[in-house]
Amino acid sequence: MSAPETLGALQRWLREQLTDIGVDDPSGDARVLLSGLLGVQPVVLLLESQRALQAGEFDQVVAALERRKRREPVHRILGRREFYGLDLALSAATLEPRPDTEILVDHVFPHLQRVIERKGRAEVLDLGTGTGAILLALLSECAEAFGTAVDISAAALETATENARATQVAGRFRAVESDWFEKIEGRFDIIVSNPPYITTAVVAGLAPEVRDYDPAAALDGGADGLDAYRRIAEGAAAHLEEDGILGVEIGFDQKASVSALFEAAGFSCLEAAKDYGGQDRVLIFTR
Ligand SMILES: C[S@@+](CC[C@H](N)C(=O)[O-])C[C@H]1O[C@@H](n2cnc3c(N)ncnc32)[C@H](O)[C@@H]1O
């Protein structure tokens, strides 16, 4: 067939190609890819469906389709993903932030505000920051919040630092390369973490979009999926202010096991929240 000549024809063509290769959501992928590649809002694809394609646009889409055929997720192809209204850069070293993680931000946010009302400012520690998603969302919402982003991956911290600059919070953001609390000193009002929590056995069977593109260090939580929570629970009391809170994202079946780990370390569960699919996803602890 001849190459599409208008934006609308290009979108239809891409949708058909994506359907043929069997991706889960060909319409959604076509919309996100096209709007991202062309740098326009999705609604423009509708409003300007008769617009003639410009030089290079079709080739750009063909190159992206080739990557999608290898199961690279659309946001990785674009190199960016929106989280909590922030446009974040991704890299090979960072997890692609997921919408469910916004629930952790939502549940931590009132505690952050409470600290700021009382003290005028708050110190936040994000363990396993990746793109910086959770911390940058909190810092963007609260000008009086100051953040420390920890990751074991120096490359992830570079991406998080780039995102802190782009979201204009770099003055309140610092990155520390550390194995959980190892290089961390002092106490924080809020500790947050979305650590790797998938069991090693399950990682191998994940969809290729996740298994082959999210970094293993961001996924693999060890034999029972709880390795990171054990380390965080061990170190948290020495790094959390007396009236501080600790919020973690968890796997759908980890509410009881993660609660037990933190309770054994002297914490009690203040709140538990479910994700958009009705699964347990967030726990908030106090000392
Ligand atoms: C599930 S990802 C979460 C990324 C980001 N916070 C988010 O929610 O999108 C877990 C992160 O923990 C980091 N990580 C894994 N092991 C670590 C360790 N021992 N110490 C510090 N960070 C670690 C990974 O590099 C990864 O960035």
The ligand as an SDF file (V2000), in Angstrom:
LIG
                    3D

 27 29  0  0  0  0  0  0  0  0999 V2000
   10.0600    0.0140   41.5720 C   0  0  0  0  0  0  0  0  0  0  0  0
   11.3760    1.1270   41.2080 S   0  0  0  0  0  0  0  0  0  0  0  0
   10.6120    2.6390   41.7290 C   0  0  0  0  0  0  0  0  0  0  0  0
   11.0730    3.8610   40.9910 C   0  0  0  0  0  0  0  0  0  0  0  0
   10.2700    5.1330   41.3460 C   0  0  0  0  0  0  0  0  0  0  0  0
   10.3010    5.4090   42.7580 N   0  0  0  0  0  0  0  0  0  0  0  0
    8.8200    4.9840   40.8920 C   0  0  0  0  0  0  0  0  0  0  0  0
    7.9570    4.7640   41.7350 O   0  0  0  0  0  0  0  0  0  0  0  0
    8.5670    5.0800   39.6910 O   0  0  0  0  0  0  0  0  0  0  0  0
   12.5220    0.7450   42.4940 C   0  0  0  0  0  0  0  0  0  0  0  0
   13.8040    1.5800   42.5100 C   0  0  0  0  0  0  0  0  0  0  0  0
   14.6230    1.0990   43.5950 O   0  0  0  0  0  0  0  0  0  0  0  0
   15.9800    1.1500   43.1930 C   0  0  0  0  0  0  0  0  0  0  0  0
   16.7350    0.2100   44.0320 N   0  0  0  0  0  0  0  0  0  0  0  0
   16.8230   -1.1420   43.9040 C   0  0  0  0  0  0  0  0  0  0  0  0
   17.6260   -1.6500   44.8440 N   0  0  0  0  0  0  0  0  0  0  0  0
   18.0460   -0.6020   45.6080 C   0  0  0  0  0  0  0  0  0  0  0  0
   18.9010   -0.5020   46.7430 C   0  0  0  0  0  0  0  0  0  0  0  0
   19.4860   -1.5790   47.2640 N   0  0  0  0  0  0  0  0  0  0  0  0
   19.0930    0.7220   47.2780 N   0  0  0  0  0  0  0  0  0  0  0  0
   18.5170    1.8210   46.7270 C   0  0  0  0  0  0  0  0  0  0  0  0
   17.7100    1.7820   45.6520 N   0  0  0  0  0  0  0  0  0  0  0  0
   17.4790    0.5850   45.0920 C   0  0  0  0  0  0  0  0  0  0  0  0
   15.9400    0.7750   41.7280 C   0  0  0  0  0  0  0  0  0  0  0  0
   17.1140    1.1690   41.0680 O   0  0  0  0  0  0  0  0  0  0  0  0
   14.6720    1.4950   41.2690 C   0  0  0  0  0  0  0  0  0  0  0  0
   14.9670    2.7880   40.8150 O   0  0  0  0  0  0  0  0  0  0  0  0
  1  2  1  0
  2  3  1  0
  2 10  1  0
  3  4  1  0
  4  5  1  0
  5  6  1  0
  5  7  1  0
  7  8  2  0
  7  9  1  0
 10 11  1  0
 11 12  1  0
 11 26  1  0
 12 13  1  0
 13 14  1  0
 13 24  1  0
 14 15  1  0
 14 23  1  0
 15 16  2  0
 16 17  1  0
 17 18  1  0
 17 23  2  0
 18 19  1  0
 18 20  2  0
 20 21  1  0
 21 22  2  0
 22 23  1  0
 24 25  1  0
 24 26  1  0
 26 27  1  0
M  CHG  2   2   1   9  -1
M  END
$$$$
